[in-house]
């Protein structure tokens, strides 16, 4: 049995790599001939490499990456901190509605979601790490911070997941009321749950619970 780690399928996808090369080249104001000159290769060979893919000539793609001011990994896999959705849709995409039970199954016991708050001059959305407790979302915040809603405020909470390579994913949206928790025993119990520690750090002693009046979701499937 070969115990080497399998490579990411995006690394050997010539179409995705060629698209990243073209986007970066155009951003730098380079023609294909300019890029070929920088990479010390004939323009015809550059075109052949982009069609054949990284496995054909790994060293050639190292030179292309350097000519574009990128690392090989950035060229083959894209930016690690890029927003999702840059790969485009998958084949024959369609949306399916999720049941309430499927929504709760997908959001799991904890993770990262987005709280939508009714503030002026318009609604504001912030990422927070949450825990799921008794069919509600809960997260920690600090007094007077951006993620601290008014008591009783009508809010939304959204969690999603995107498979960038396959063009699939899901999204869950909950609507409900924000309540601050002041029972010391309940606060201690929530503090001990997996995912309770705030990723943002700092002093965030307040627990906010989103009592869900409605939860809905959709799954994006392809093929």
C-alpha positions in Angstrom: 0.0 0.0 0.0 1.4 3.4 -0.9 1.3 5.7 2.1 2.1 8.9 0.3 -0.5 11.6 0.6 -2.8 12.0 -2.4 -2.5 15.4 -4.1 -5.3 17.9 -4.2 -7.3 17.3 -7.5 -7.2 21.0 -8.3 -3.4 20.7 -8.7 -3.7 18.7 -11.9 -6.7 20.5 -13.4 -5.3 22.2 -16.5 -8.4 24.3 -17.0 -8.3 25.8 -13.5 -4.6 26.4 -13.6 -4.8 28.0 -17.1 -7.6 30.3 -15.8 -5.4 31.4 -12.8 -2.5 32.1 -15.2 -4.7 34.2 -17.5 -6.3 36.2 -14.6 -2.9 36.9 -13.1 -1.3 37.8 -16.4 -4.1 40.2 -17.3 -3.9 41.8 -13.8 -0.2 42.4 -14.4 -0.8 43.8 -17.9 1.2 41.1 -19.6 0.6 39.5 -23.0 1.1 35.8 -23.5 4.3 36.6 -25.3 5.5 38.8 -22.4 4.8 35.9 -20.0 6.6 33.4 -22.2 9.7 35.7 -22.3 9.7 36.1 -18.5 9.4 32.4 -18.1 12.2 31.8 -20.6 10.2 29.6 -22.9 8.7 29.9 -26.4 5.2 31.2 -26.6 4.1 28.0 -28.4 5.5 25.9 -25.6 3.8 28.1 -23.0 0.4 27.4 -24.7 1.2 23.7 -24.9 2.0 23.6 -21.1 -1.2 25.4 -20.2 -3.2 22.8 -22.2 -1.3 19.8 -20.9 -1.3 20.8 -17.2 1.2 20.9 -14.4 2.0 17.1 -14.5 3.5 17.4 -18.0 6.4 19.7 -17.0 6.4 20.6 -13.2 9.6 22.7 -13.6 8.0 24.7 -16.4 5.1 25.7 -14.1 7.6 26.8 -11.4 9.1 29.2 -14.0 5.6 30.4 -14.9 4.7 31.0 -11.3 7.9 32.9 -10.7 7.3 35.0 -13.8 3.8 35.9 -12.4 5.2 36.7 -8.9 3.5 33.7 -7.4 4.6 30.6 -5.6 4.0 27.2 -7.3 1.3 26.4 -4.7 -0.5 29.7 -5.3 -0.5 29.0 -9.1 -1.7 25.4 -8.9 -4.1 25.7 -6.0 -5.1 29.4 -5.9 -4.8 31.8 -2.9 -5.3 30.1 0.4 -7.2 33.2 1.6 -9.3 33.7 -1.5 -13.1 34.0 -1.1 -15.1 30.9 -2.2 -16.8 30.7 -5.5 -13.9 31.6 -7.8 -14.0 28.2 -9.4 -17.3 28.7 -11.1 -20.4 26.5 -11.1 -20.4 22.7 -11.5 -22.2 20.8 -14.2 -26.0 21.1 -14.3 -26.4 22.8 -10.9 -29.7 22.8 -9.0 -31.0 23.8 -5.6 -32.8 21.4 -3.2 -34.7 22.5 -0.1 -33.6 21.1 3.2 -35.9 19.9 6.0 -35.5 21.3 9.5 -33.8 18.1 10.6 -31.3 18.2 7.7 -30.5 21.9 8.6 -29.7 21.0 12.2 -27.7 18.0 11.1 -25.6 20.1 8.8 -24.8 22.9 11.3 -23.6 20.3 13.8 -22.7 21.0 17.4 -20.5 24.1 16.7 -18.7 26.0 14.0 -18.5 29.5 12.3 -21.6 31.3 11.3 -22.8 34.9 10.6 -25.1 36.9 12.8 -27.3 39.5 11.0 -28.2 42.4 13.2 -30.8 45.1 12.6 -28.7 48.2 13.0 -28.5 51.6 11.3 -28.0 52.7 8.6 -28.7 49.1 7.5 -28.4 45.5 8.6 -24.9 44.4 9.6 -23.5 40.8 9.3 -20.6 39.6 11.3 -18.8 36.2 11.6 -18.9 34.5 15.0 -18.2 31.0 16.2 -21.3 29.4 17.6 -22.5 26.4 19.6 -25.8 24.6 19.1 -27.8 24.1 22.3 -31.4 22.9 22.6 -32.3 23.8 19.0 -30.8 27.3 19.2 -27.6 29.0 18.3 -25.4 30.6 21.0 -22.3 32.7 20.8 -20.1 34.8 23.1 -19.6 38.6 22.7 -18.5 41.6 24.7 -20.4 44.6 26.1 -20.9 47.3 23.5 -19.2 45.3 20.7 -20.4 45.1 17.1 -21.8 41.6 17.6 -23.7 42.5 20.7 -27.4 42.9 19.7 -30.1 44.8 21.6 -32.0 42.4 24.0 -35.0 41.0 22.2 -33.7 42.1 18.7 -35.0 40.2 15.7 -31.9 38.7 14.1 -30.8 36.2 11.5 -28.1 33.5 11.7 -26.6 31.9 8.7 -24.2 28.9 8.3 -22.9 27.5 5.0 -20.4 25.2 3.4 -18.9 25.4 -0.1 -17.0 22.6 -2.0 -14.9 24.8 -4.2 -13.7 22.0 -6.5 -17.0 20.2 -7.1 -19.1 23.4 -7.1 -21.5 22.1 -4.5 -22.5 23.3 -1.0 -25.3 24.1 1.4 -26.7 27.1 3.3 -28.8 27.2 6.4 -30.6 30.4 7.6 -32.3 30.8 11.0 -34.6 33.7 12.1 -35.2 34.4 15.7 -34.8 36.6 18.7 -31.6 37.4 20.5 -31.5 36.9 24.3 -28.7 37.4 26.8 -28.1 34.6 29.3 -27.6 35.5 32.9 -28.0 32.2 34.7 -24.5 31.4 36.1 -25.0 27.6 35.8 -26.2 27.9 32.2 -23.2 30.1 31.4 -20.8 27.7 33.0 -22.3 24.8 31.0 -22.1 26.7 27.7 -18.5 27.7 28.5 -17.6 24.0 28.7 -19.0 23.1 25.3 -16.7 22.3 22.3 -16.3 25.4 20.2 -17.3 27.9 23.0 -14.0 29.8 23.1 -14.3 32.9 21.0 -11.9 32.9 18.0 -11.7 36.7 18.1 -10.2 36.6 21.6 -10.5 39.4 24.1 -13.0 39.8 26.9 -16.3 38.4 25.7 -18.2 37.4 28.9 -21.7 37.7 27.4 -23.6 34.7 26.0 -26.2 35.5 23.3 -28.8 32.8 22.5 -30.8 32.9 19.2 -34.2 31.4 19.8 -35.1 30.1 16.4 -38.6 30.9 15.2 -37.8 29.6 11.7 -35.0 27.6 10.1 -34.6 26.8 6.5 -31.9 25.7 4.1 -30.9 24.8 0.6 -28.4 22.4 -0.9 -26.6 23.1 -4.2 -26.0 19.9 -6.1 -24.5 19.2 -9.5 -24.5 16.5 -12.2 
